[in-house]
């Protein structure tokens, strides 16, 4: 009876361990590339996020393009995350920002420099919140630092 319980517990442990693992998609197995999942859109409510590396990867220029027909509001706060082991991990969760309201008129853009000099190579996501018609939205852009 004790042996039966041990066998049952071992089988249960193996099943639970298998449930927690993520299968690798076929295209990733063939190419060897890691698949990055971004669940935050690059464009929402007529506002698009774009990012470009500058100064040989030492900083990024993050741009919010307001293609909507209304003015939007944002701040200087952003989140920088790194893709690690299939999840987005905040680079500096304790980062502090001063509160400022930046208004972006319809058809205009807002550029913000983001320091990357202390970051290692990898895939990063920059997310930023904005407000349109008193409703909060969030957009993101991905960048690869080499």
C-alpha positions as CSV (number, residue, x, y, z in Angstrom):
1,X,0.0,0.0,0.0
2,X,2.9,2.4,0.8
3,X,4.5,1.6,-2.5
4,X,1.3,2.4,-4.3
5,X,1.1,5.8,-2.6
6,X,4.7,6.6,-3.5
7,X,4.1,5.6,-7.2
8,X,0.9,7.7,-7.3
9,X,2.7,10.7,-5.8
10,X,5.6,10.4,-8.2
11,X,3.3,10.2,-11.2
12,X,1.3,13.2,-9.9
13,X,4.6,15.2,-9.4
14,X,5.7,14.4,-13.0
15,X,2.3,15.5,-14.4
16,X,2.3,18.8,-12.4
17,X,5.8,19.5,-13.5
18,X,4.9,19.0,-17.2
19,X,1.9,21.3,-16.9
20,X,4.1,24.2,-15.9
21,X,6.4,24.0,-18.9
22,X,5.8,26.0,-22.1
23,X,6.2,24.1,-25.4
24,X,8.6,25.6,-27.9
25,X,6.8,26.5,-31.2
26,X,8.0,24.6,-34.3
27,X,9.3,27.8,-36.0
28,X,11.5,28.5,-33.0
29,X,12.9,25.0,-32.9
30,X,13.9,25.3,-36.5
31,X,15.5,28.7,-36.4
32,X,16.7,28.7,-32.8
33,X,15.3,32.2,-32.3
34,X,13.5,33.1,-29.1
35,X,9.9,34.1,-29.5
36,X,9.0,37.3,-27.8
37,X,5.4,37.8,-26.8
38,X,4.2,41.4,-26.5
39,X,0.7,41.6,-25.1
40,X,0.7,45.4,-25.1
41,X,-0.1,47.0,-28.5
42,X,2.1,49.4,-30.3
43,X,-0.9,51.5,-31.3
44,X,-4.1,52.3,-29.5
45,X,-6.7,55.0,-29.8
46,X,-4.9,56.6,-32.7
47,X,-1.6,56.9,-30.8
48,X,1.5,54.9,-31.8
49,X,4.7,54.1,-29.9
50,X,8.0,53.9,-31.8
51,X,11.5,53.5,-30.5
52,X,15.0,53.7,-32.1
53,X,18.4,53.0,-30.7
54,X,20.9,55.9,-30.7
55,X,24.5,56.4,-29.6
56,X,25.5,52.9,-30.4
57,X,22.8,51.4,-28.1
58,X,23.6,53.7,-25.2
59,X,20.1,55.3,-25.3
60,X,16.8,54.9,-27.1
61,X,14.5,57.6,-28.5
62,X,10.9,56.7,-27.6
63,X,8.3,58.5,-29.7
64,X,4.5,58.8,-29.1
65,X,2.8,59.8,-32.3
66,X,-0.7,61.2,-31.9
67,X,-2.5,60.5,-35.1
68,X,-5.9,60.9,-33.5
69,X,-8.1,63.9,-33.9
70,X,-7.9,64.9,-30.2
71,X,-5.3,66.1,-27.8
72,X,-3.8,63.5,-25.4
73,X,-1.9,63.7,-22.1
74,X,1.0,61.7,-20.9
75,X,3.9,62.1,-18.4
76,X,7.6,61.4,-18.2
77,X,7.0,58.0,-16.5
78,X,7.6,54.8,-18.5
79,X,8.4,51.2,-17.8
80,X,11.5,49.4,-19.1
81,X,11.3,45.6,-19.2
82,X,13.6,42.9,-20.5
83,X,12.4,39.6,-22.0
84,X,13.9,36.8,-19.9
85,X,12.9,33.1,-19.9
86,X,9.5,33.7,-21.6
87,X,8.4,36.7,-19.4
88,X,8.8,40.4,-19.2
89,X,10.8,41.5,-16.2
90,X,11.0,45.1,-15.0
91,X,14.5,46.4,-15.2
92,X,14.2,48.9,-12.3
93,X,10.9,48.4,-10.5
94,X,11.7,51.2,-8.0
95,X,12.4,53.8,-10.7
96,X,10.9,57.2,-9.7
97,X,9.6,60.0,-11.9
98,X,8.5,63.6,-11.3
99,X,4.8,64.1,-12.0
100,X,4.4,66.2,-15.1
101,X,1.5,66.5,-17.6
102,X,2.7,66.6,-21.2
103,X,0.0,67.5,-23.7
104,X,0.4,66.2,-27.3
105,X,-1.9,67.9,-29.8
106,X,-3.6,66.0,-32.6
107,X,-1.1,65.3,-35.4
108,X,2.0,65.9,-33.2
109,X,4.6,63.7,-31.5
110,X,6.5,63.6,-28.3
111,X,10.1,62.3,-28.1
112,X,11.7,61.0,-24.9
113,X,15.3,59.8,-24.4
114,X,15.7,56.6,-22.4
115,X,19.1,55.6,-21.1
116,X,20.2,52.1,-21.9
117,X,23.9,52.3,-21.2
118,X,23.7,50.1,-18.1
119,X,21.6,47.4,-19.8
120,X,23.0,44.2,-21.3
121,X,22.2,42.9,-24.7
122,X,18.7,41.6,-25.1
123,X,15.1,42.4,-26.1
124,X,13.5,45.3,-24.2
125,X,10.0,46.7,-24.1
126,X,9.2,50.3,-23.3
127,X,5.6,50.9,-22.1
128,X,4.0,54.3,-21.6
129,X,0.6,55.4,-20.5
130,X,-1.5,58.2,-22.0
131,X,-4.9,59.7,-21.5
132,X,-7.4,60.4,-24.1
133,X,-11.0,61.6,-23.3
134,X,-10.3,60.9,-19.6
135,X,-9.6,57.2,-20.4
136,X,-6.2,55.6,-19.7
137,X,-4.4,53.7,-22.5
138,X,-1.1,52.0,-22.7
139,X,1.2,51.4,-25.7
140,X,4.6,49.7,-26.0
141,X,7.5,49.4,-28.4
142,X,10.2,46.7,-28.6
143,X,13.9,47.2,-29.1
144,X,16.8,44.8,-29.5
145,X,20.0,45.9,-27.8
146,X,23.2,44.1,-29.1
